[in-house]
Structure formats: C-alpha cells, structure tokens
C-alpha cells in the first residue's frame, strides 16, 4: 500500500520532472486476520520483521479460545491493485483499481507453549 511519505515523494518527482504520471502495482495484506474457525482477531495495526521473524501487531490480543494451543491457522487476505498517479496542471491525483484478492492460510506452531 502506498504510504503518505511515498505519495509525497511521488508528487515531488512528478512536479520536478514535469511528468504526466505513472502506474504502481502493489500487493499488500488486508487489514484483518482471522483464524480458520472464523474468529476475527481484529484489525492489524502493524507488521514488521525482527531478526528474520515477521511480527504482526493486532489491535486486540489473541482471544481466550485461541490461547495455549499447540498451533493456530491464520487466514490473511492478500490484495493486489494498480495505482495510477497523474497530474493535471498543478493538481495531483491517484486512482486505484483492485486487481485480485486471495485468502492465504498459514499454520504456526506455539513453540513457547507452557
């Protein structure tokens, strides 16, 4: 997904080069994570990598029913779209077109289970 700082950079470059526009193809995770049993873990606030491990930070913690299990199956929505950035006179525009959406299931084990 294009972040605000990316959009600002794109606008500066288009203005500086007097270009008309360009297209970016983007893939990103949807904003909710679900378990395969349908439990919604709520909105995902952030994702980042620490020492090769992907950390997903959710608004809510794991529900009680999902704690202390040997493993979980998480369902992510992977989305892909095209973003068209263009300018008319000195005004900048972005138009986004969804391309594809797919559900991806990932099984994780609870290695630190007590």
VEXZABA-374477 format. One record per atom (N, C-alpha, C, O): residue number from 0; atom name; x, y, z. Coordinates in steps of 0.05 Angstrom, whole numbers, padded with zeros to 5 digits. Each point is the difference from the previous one (the first is absolute). Example, Ala and Ser with C-alpha at 12.3 -4.5 7.8 and 13.67 -1.06 7.14 Angstrom:
BEGIN
ZANU     i   at     east    north       up
ZANU     0    N    00264   -00114    00156
ZANU     0   CA   -00018    00024    00000
ZANU     0    C    00018    00024    00000
ZANU     0    O    00021    00000    00013
ZANU     1    N   -00028    00021   -00027
ZANU     1   CA    00016    00024    00001
ZANU     1    C   -00015    00022    00014
ZANU     1    O    00010    00022    00004
END
This chain:
BEGIN
ZANU     i   at     east    north       up
ZANU     0    N    00017   -00023    00000
ZANU     0   CA   -00017    00023    00000
ZANU     0    C    00018    00025    00000
ZANU     0    O    00020    00000    00014
ZANU     1    N   -00028    00020   -00029
ZANU     1   CA    00016    00024   -00001
ZANU     1    C   -00004    00016    00026
ZANU     1    O   -00022    00006    00008
ZANU     2    N    00044    00000    00005
ZANU     2   CA    00000    00015    00025
ZANU     2    C    00000    00030   -00007
ZANU     2    O    00008    00008   -00022
ZANU     3    N   -00015    00008    00042
ZANU     3   CA   -00001    00029   -00004
ZANU     3    C    00027    00011   -00010
ZANU     3    O    00001    00017   -00018
ZANU     4    N    00021   -00027    00030
ZANU     4   CA    00026    00011   -00008
ZANU     4    C    00007   -00009   -00029
ZANU     4    O    00013    00015   -00014
ZANU     5    N   -00023   -00038    00005
ZANU     5   CA    00004   -00009   -00027
ZANU     5    C   -00015    00019   -00019
ZANU     5    O    00010    00008   -00021
ZANU     6    N   -00035   -00002    00028
ZANU     6   CA   -00017    00017   -00017
ZANU     6    C    00013    00028   -00002
ZANU     6    O    00000    00011   -00022
ZANU     7    N    00010   -00001    00045
ZANU     7   CA    00013    00026   -00001
ZANU     7    C    00024    00000   -00019
ZANU     7    O    00005    00018   -00015
ZANU     8    N    00011   -00040    00017
ZANU     8   CA    00024   -00002   -00018
ZANU     8    C   -00008   -00001   -00029
ZANU     8    O    00012    00012   -00017
ZANU     9    N   -00033   -00028    00012
ZANU     9   CA   -00010   -00003   -00028
ZANU     9    C   -00009    00027   -00011
ZANU     9    O    00007    00008   -00022
ZANU    10    N   -00021    00007    00039
ZANU    10   CA   -00009    00027   -00009
ZANU    10    C    00023    00019   -00005
ZANU    10    O    00000    00014   -00020
ZANU    11    N    00020   -00015    00037
ZANU    11   CA    00024    00017   -00004
ZANU    11    C    00014   -00007   -00026
ZANU    11    O    00008    00018   -00016
ZANU    12    N   -00005   -00044    00010
ZANU    12   CA    00013   -00009   -00024
ZANU    12    C   -00015    00008   -00025
ZANU    12    O    00011    00009   -00020
ZANU    13    N   -00038   -00013    00021
ZANU    13   CA   -00016    00008   -00023
ZANU    13    C    00001    00030   -00006
ZANU    13    O    00002    00008   -00023
ZANU    14    N   -00002    00008    00044
ZANU    14   CA    00002    00029   -00003
ZANU    14    C    00027    00008   -00011
ZANU    14    O    00002    00017   -00017
ZANU    15    N    00019   -00029    00028
ZANU    15   CA    00027    00008   -00007
ZANU    15    C    00006   -00008   -00029
ZANU    15    O    00014    00015   -00014
ZANU    16    N   -00023   -00038    00005
ZANU    16   CA    00006   -00009   -00027
ZANU    16    C   -00021    00008   -00020
ZANU    16    O    00003   -00006   -00024
ZANU    17    N   -00023    00020    00033
ZANU    17   CA   -00022    00008   -00018
ZANU    17    C   -00012   -00024   -00014
ZANU    17    O   -00008    00002   -00024
ZANU    18    N    00007   -00024    00038
ZANU    18   CA   -00011   -00025   -00012
ZANU    18    C   -00030    00000    00002
ZANU    18    O   -00011    00015    00016
ZANU    19    N   -00002   -00031   -00032
ZANU    19   CA   -00029   -00002    00001
ZANU    19    C   -00009   -00020    00021
ZANU    19    O   -00020    00006    00014
ZANU    20    N    00033   -00029   -00011
ZANU    20   CA   -00008   -00019    00020
ZANU    20    C    00013   -00027   -00004
ZANU    20    O    00017   -00004   -00018
ZANU    21    N   -00023   -00015    00036
ZANU    21   CA    00011   -00027   -00002
ZANU    21    C   -00018   -00019    00016
ZANU    21    O   -00018    00009    00015
ZANU    22    N    00023   -00035   -00017
ZANU    22   CA   -00016   -00020    00012
ZANU    22    C    00017   -00017    00019
ZANU    22    O    00023   -00006   -00007
ZANU    23    N   -00034   -00001    00030
ZANU    23   CA    00014   -00018    00019
ZANU    23    C   -00019   -00024    00005
ZANU    23    O   -00023    00003    00005
ZANU    24    N    00035   -00027   -00007
ZANU    24   CA   -00015   -00024    00006
ZANU    24    C    00008   -00008    00029
ZANU    24    O    00024   -00002    00006
ZANU    25    N   -00044   -00001    00011
ZANU    25   CA    00005   -00005    00028
ZANU    25    C   -00014   -00025    00011
ZANU    25    O   -00023   -00006   -00008
ZANU    26    N    00037   -00008    00025
ZANU    26   CA   -00013   -00023    00015
ZANU    26    C    00003    00007    00029
ZANU    26    O    00020    00010    00009
ZANU    27    N   -00041   -00016    00006
ZANU    27   CA    00000    00005    00029
ZANU    27    C   -00020   -00018    00014
ZANU    27    O   -00018   -00011   -00012
ZANU    28    N    00023    00008    00038
ZANU    28   CA   -00018   -00015    00017
ZANU    28    C   -00025    00016    00007
ZANU    28    O    00002    00024    00004
ZANU    29    N   -00025   -00038   -00003
ZANU    29   CA   -00024    00013    00009
ZANU    29    C    00003    00009    00029
ZANU    29    O    00020   -00008    00013
ZANU    30    N   -00038    00023   -00003
ZANU    30   CA    00003    00011    00027
ZANU    30    C   -00010   -00018    00023
ZANU    30    O    00003    00008    00023
ZANU    31    N   -00015   -00031   -00029
ZANU    31   CA   -00009   -00018    00021
ZANU    31    C    00014   -00027   -00003
ZANU    31    O    00006   -00009   -00022
ZANU    32    N   -00002   -00004    00045
ZANU    32   CA    00010   -00027    00001
ZANU    32    C   -00022   -00017    00012
ZANU    32    O   -00012    00008    00020
ZANU    33    N    00007   -00032   -00031
ZANU    33   CA   -00020   -00018    00011
ZANU    33    C    00013   -00027    00005
ZANU    33    O    00020   -00007   -00012
ZANU    34    N   -00032   -00008    00030
ZANU    34   CA    00007   -00028    00003
ZANU    34    C   -00018   -00017   -00019
ZANU    34    O   -00021    00010   -00008
ZANU    35    N    00030   -00034    00002
ZANU    35   CA   -00016   -00017   -00018
ZANU    35    C   -00027   -00007    00011
ZANU    35    O   -00018   -00007   -00015
ZANU    36    N    00014    00010    00042
ZANU    36   CA   -00027   -00006    00011
ZANU    36    C   -00018    00025   -00002
ZANU    36    O   -00023   -00001    00009
ZANU    37    N    00033    00022   -00022
ZANU    37   CA   -00016    00024   -00004
ZANU    37    C    00004    00022    00020
ZANU    37    O   -00010    00022   -00003
ZANU    38    N    00025   -00027    00025
ZANU    38   CA    00005    00020    00020
ZANU    38    C    00016    00023   -00012
ZANU    38    O    00021   -00004   -00012
ZANU    39    N   -00032    00028    00014
ZANU    39   CA    00013    00024   -00010
ZANU    39    C    00019    00011    00021
ZANU    39    O   -00009    00006    00022
ZANU    40    N    00035   -00004   -00028
ZANU    40   CA    00019    00011    00019
ZANU    40    C    00001    00030    00000
ZANU    40    O    00016    00012    00014
ZANU    41    N   -00033    00000   -00030
ZANU    41   CA   -00002    00029    00000
ZANU    41    C    00019    00013   -00020
ZANU    41    O    00015   -00014   -00014
ZANU    42    N   -00015    00040    00013
ZANU    42   CA    00017    00014   -00019
ZANU    42    C    00029   -00003    00006
ZANU    42    O    00008   -00001    00023
ZANU    43    N    00008   -00003   -00044
ZANU    43   CA    00029   -00001    00003
ZANU    43    C    00011    00028    00001
ZANU    43    O   -00004    00015   -00019
ZANU    44    N    00018   -00008    00040
ZANU    44   CA    00011    00027    00002
ZANU    44    C    00026    00003   -00015
ZANU    44    O    00004    00021   -00012
ZANU    45    N    00013   -00041    00013
ZANU    45   CA    00026    00003   -00012
ZANU    45    C    00012   -00028   -00005
ZANU    45    O   -00007   -00019    00013
ZANU    46    N    00026    00018   -00031
ZANU    46   CA    00016   -00024   -00004
ZANU    46    C    00028    00009   -00005
ZANU    46    O    00005    00020   -00014
ZANU    47    N    00014   -00035    00026
ZANU    47   CA    00028    00007   -00003
ZANU    47    C    00016   -00026    00004
ZANU    47    O   -00010   -00020    00009
ZANU    48    N    00036    00022   -00016
ZANU    48   CA    00017   -00023    00002
ZANU    48    C    00022    00005    00021
ZANU    48    O    00012    00021    00001
ZANU    49    N   -00009   -00041    00017
ZANU    49   CA    00021    00001    00020
ZANU    49    C    00016   -00025   -00002
ZANU    49    O   -00010   -00022    00004
ZANU    50    N    00036    00024   -00010
ZANU    50   CA    00018   -00022   -00002
ZANU    50    C   -00011   -00023   -00018
ZANU    50    O    00001   -00023    00008
ZANU    51    N   -00013    00031   -00030
ZANU    51   CA   -00010   -00020   -00019
ZANU    51    C   -00028   -00010    00006
ZANU    51    O   -00011   -00015   -00015
ZANU    52    N   -00001    00023    00038
ZANU    52   CA   -00027   -00008    00007
ZANU    52    C   -00020    00022   -00006
ZANU    52    O    00006    00024    00007
ZANU    53    N   -00028   -00030   -00019
ZANU    53   CA   -00021    00019   -00006
ZANU    53    C   -00017    00003    00025
ZANU    53    O   -00011   -00019    00010
ZANU    54    N    00008    00044    00000
ZANU    54   CA   -00016    00006    00023
ZANU    54    C   -00025    00015   -00010
ZANU    54    O    00002    00020   -00013
ZANU    55    N   -00025   -00031    00021
ZANU    55   CA   -00025    00013   -00007
ZANU    55    C   -00013    00011    00025
ZANU    55    O   -00004   -00015    00019
ZANU    56    N   -00001    00040   -00018
ZANU    56   CA   -00012    00013    00023
ZANU    56    C   -00029    00005   -00005
ZANU    56    O   -00007    00014   -00019
ZANU    57    N   -00010   -00025    00036
ZANU    57   CA   -00029    00003   -00004
ZANU    57    C   -00011    00018    00022
ZANU    57    O    00012    00003    00021
ZANU    58    N   -00035    00009   -00027
ZANU    58   CA   -00013    00018    00019
ZANU    58    C   -00008   -00015    00025
ZANU    58    O    00004    00009    00022
ZANU    59    N   -00014   -00033   -00026
ZANU    59   CA   -00008   -00017    00023
ZANU    59    C    00021   -00022    00003
ZANU    59    O    00012   -00008   -00020
ZANU    60    N   -00008   -00002    00044
ZANU    60   CA    00017   -00023    00003
ZANU    60    C   -00014   -00025   -00009
ZANU    60    O   -00023    00001   -00010
ZANU    61    N    00035   -00024    00013
ZANU    61   CA   -00014   -00025   -00007
ZANU    61    C   -00023   -00004    00018
ZANU    61    O    00002    00004    00024
ZANU    62    N   -00025   -00012   -00035
ZANU    62   CA   -00023   -00006    00018
ZANU    62    C    00007   -00024    00017
ZANU    62    O    00017   -00016   -00007
ZANU    63    N   -00030    00014    00030
ZANU    63   CA    00005   -00022    00019
ZANU    63    C   -00002   -00027   -00014
ZANU    63    O    00016   -00018    00007
ZANU    64    N   -00035    00014   -00025
ZANU    64   CA   -00003   -00025   -00014
ZANU    64    C    00023   -00008   -00017
ZANU    64    O    00003   -00023   -00008
ZANU    65    N    00015    00042    00001
ZANU    65   CA    00022   -00005   -00018
ZANU    65    C    00027   -00002    00016
ZANU    65    O    00021   -00005   -00012
ZANU    66    N   -00022    00008    00038
ZANU    66   CA    00025    00000    00016
ZANU    66    C    00006   -00028    00009
ZANU    66    O   -00017   -00018    00002
ZANU    67    N    00043    00014    00003
ZANU    67   CA    00010   -00026    00011
ZANU    67    C   -00006   -00024   -00017
ZANU    67    O   -00006   -00021    00010
ZANU    68    N    00006    00025   -00036
ZANU    68   CA   -00004   -00023   -00019
ZANU    68    C    00027   -00007   -00012
ZANU    68    O    00019    00016    00001
ZANU    69    N   -00017   -00040   -00012
ZANU    69   CA    00025   -00009   -00012
ZANU    69    C    00006    00016   -00025
ZANU    69    O    00023    00004   -00008
ZANU    70    N   -00043    00007   -00005
ZANU    70   CA    00004    00015   -00024
ZANU    70    C   -00026    00014   -00009
ZANU    70    O   -00022   -00006    00010
ZANU    71    N    00024    00024   -00029
ZANU    71   CA   -00023    00014   -00011
ZANU    71    C    00003    00001   -00030
ZANU    71    O    00022   -00001   -00011
ZANU    72    N   -00045    00002   -00002
ZANU    72   CA   -00001    00005   -00029
ZANU    72    C   -00011    00027   -00005
ZANU    72    O   -00024    00005    00006
ZANU    73    N    00040    00013   -00016
ZANU    73   CA   -00007    00028   -00005
ZANU    73    C   -00008    00003   -00029
ZANU    73    O    00012   -00011   -00018
ZANU    74    N   -00033    00027    00013
ZANU    74   CA   -00009    00006   -00027
ZANU    74    C    00004    00029   -00006
ZANU    74    O   -00011    00017    00014
ZANU    75    N    00027   -00011   -00035
ZANU    75   CA    00006    00027   -00008
ZANU    75    C   -00014    00005   -00027
ZANU    75    O   -00003   -00019   -00016
ZANU    76    N   -00004    00043    00011
ZANU    76   CA   -00010    00008   -00026
ZANU    76    C    00023    00015   -00014
ZANU    76    O    00009    00020    00009
ZANU    77    N    00000   -00031   -00032
ZANU    77   CA    00021    00012   -00016
ZANU    77    C   -00014    00015   -00023
ZANU    77    O   -00015   -00012   -00015
ZANU    78    N    00020    00038    00013
ZANU    78   CA   -00012    00016   -00021
ZANU    78    C    00021    00011   -00018
ZANU    78    O    00022    00006    00008
ZANU    79    N   -00030   -00002   -00033
ZANU    79   CA    00018    00012   -00020
ZANU    79    C   -00016    00021   -00015
ZANU    79    O   -00023   -00004   -00008
ZANU    80    N    00035    00027    00003
ZANU    80   CA   -00013    00021   -00016
ZANU    80    C    00020    00016   -00016
ZANU    80    O    00024   -00002    00004
ZANU    81    N   -00035    00018   -00022
ZANU    81   CA    00016    00019   -00016
ZANU    81    C   -00008    00028    00010
ZANU    81    O   -00023    00006    00003
ZANU    82    N    00043    00011    00002
ZANU    82   CA   -00005    00027    00007
ZANU    82    C    00011    00018   -00023
ZANU    82    O    00024   -00002   -00007
ZANU    83    N   -00041    00018   -00004
ZANU    83   CA    00007    00019   -00021
ZANU    83    C    00005    00027    00012
ZANU    83    O   -00019    00012    00011
ZANU    84    N    00043   -00002   -00012
ZANU    84   CA    00006    00027    00010
ZANU    84    C    00003    00018   -00025
ZANU    84    O    00014   -00006   -00019
ZANU    85    N   -00029    00029    00019
ZANU    85   CA    00002    00018   -00022
ZANU    85    C   -00006    00028    00009
ZANU    85    O   -00011    00005    00022
ZANU    86    N    00019    00014   -00039
ZANU    86   CA   -00006    00028    00007
ZANU    86    C   -00013    00014   -00023
ZANU    86    O    00005   -00006   -00024
ZANU    87    N   -00021    00025    00031
ZANU    87   CA   -00012    00018   -00020
ZANU    87    C    00006    00028    00010
ZANU    87    O   -00008    00007    00023
ZANU    88    N    00021    00008   -00039
ZANU    88   CA    00010    00027    00009
ZANU    88    C    00018   -00005    00024
ZANU    88    O    00020   -00014   -00003
ZANU    89    N   -00026    00025    00026
ZANU    89   CA    00016   -00004    00024
ZANU    89    C   -00014   -00017    00021
ZANU    89    O    00010   -00003    00022
ZANU    90    N   -00032   -00009   -00030
ZANU    90   CA   -00015   -00017    00019
ZANU    90    C    00008   -00029   -00004
ZANU    90    O    00000   -00010   -00022
ZANU    91    N    00005   -00004    00045
ZANU    91   CA    00008   -00028   -00001
ZANU    91    C   -00024   -00018    00006
ZANU    91    O   -00016    00007    00017
ZANU    92    N    00014   -00030   -00031
ZANU    92   CA   -00022   -00019    00004
ZANU    92    C    00011   -00028    00002
ZANU    92    O    00022   -00006   -00010
ZANU    93    N   -00036   -00011    00025
ZANU    93   CA    00006   -00029    00000
ZANU    93    C   -00027   -00014   -00004
ZANU    93    O   -00020    00006    00012
ZANU    94    N    00021   -00027   -00029
ZANU    94   CA   -00024   -00016   -00005
ZANU    94    C    00009   -00029    00003
ZANU    94    O    00019   -00009   -00013
ZANU    95    N   -00033   -00006    00030
ZANU    95   CA    00008   -00027    00006
ZANU    95    C   -00020   -00020   -00010
ZANU    95    O   -00025    00004    00003
ZANU    96    N    00035   -00025   -00016
ZANU    96   CA   -00017   -00021   -00012
ZANU    96    C    00007   -00027    00013
ZANU    96    O    00023   -00009   -00003
ZANU    97    N   -00042   -00004    00016
ZANU    97   CA    00006   -00027    00011
ZANU    97    C    00004   -00020   -00022
ZANU    97    O   -00015    00000   -00020
ZANU    98    N    00035   -00017    00023
ZANU    98   CA    00006   -00021   -00020
ZANU    98    C   -00008   -00027    00009
ZANU    98    O   -00013   -00015   -00014
ZANU    99    N    00021    00008    00039
ZANU    99   CA   -00004   -00027    00009
ZANU    99    C   -00002    00000    00031
ZANU    99    O    00011    00017    00013
ZANU   100    N   -00024   -00037   -00003
ZANU   100   CA   -00001   -00004    00029
ZANU   100    C   -00001   -00030    00005
ZANU   100    O   -00015   -00015   -00012
ZANU   101    N    00032    00006    00031
ZANU   101   CA    00002   -00029    00005
ZANU   101    C    00003   -00004    00030
ZANU   101    O    00013    00015    00014
ZANU   102    N   -00025   -00037   -00005
ZANU   102   CA    00003   -00008    00028
ZANU   102    C    00024   -00019    00003
ZANU   102    O    00003   -00019   -00015
ZANU   103    N    00015    00025    00033
ZANU   103   CA    00024   -00016    00005
ZANU   103    C   -00001   -00010    00029
ZANU   103    O   -00003    00016    00019
ZANU   104    N    00006   -00043   -00015
ZANU   104   CA    00000   -00011    00027
ZANU   104    C    00028   -00008    00007
ZANU   104    O    00015   -00013   -00016
ZANU   105    N   -00007    00020    00040
ZANU   105   CA    00027   -00006    00010
ZANU   105    C   -00003   -00013    00027
ZANU   105    O   -00013    00010    00018
ZANU   106    N    00026   -00034   -00015
ZANU   106   CA   -00001   -00014    00025
ZANU   106    C    00025    00008    00016
ZANU   106    O    00022    00000   -00011
ZANU   107    N   -00025    00007    00036
ZANU   107   CA    00022    00006    00017
ZANU   107    C   -00001   -00018    00025
ZANU   107    O   -00021   -00007    00010
ZANU   108    N    00045    00000    00000
ZANU   108   CA    00000   -00016    00024
ZANU   108    C    00008    00018    00024
ZANU   108    O    00013    00021   -00004
ZANU   109    N   -00022   -00028    00027
ZANU   109   CA    00006    00014    00025
ZANU   109    C    00023   -00013    00013
ZANU   109    O   -00003   -00017    00018
ZANU   110    N    00027    00024   -00026
ZANU   110   CA    00025   -00012    00011
ZANU   110    C    00004    00007    00029
ZANU   110    O    00014   -00014    00015
ZANU   111    N   -00024    00037   -00007
ZANU   111   CA    00004    00009    00028
ZANU   111    C   -00022   -00008    00019
ZANU   111    O   -00003    00011    00022
ZANU   112    N   -00014   -00030   -00031
ZANU   112   CA   -00023   -00008    00016
ZANU   112    C    00009   -00012    00027
ZANU   112    O    00018   -00016    00001
ZANU   113    N   -00031    00025    00020
ZANU   113   CA    00007   -00009    00027
ZANU   113    C   -00011   -00028    00005
ZANU   113    O    00004   -00011    00022
END
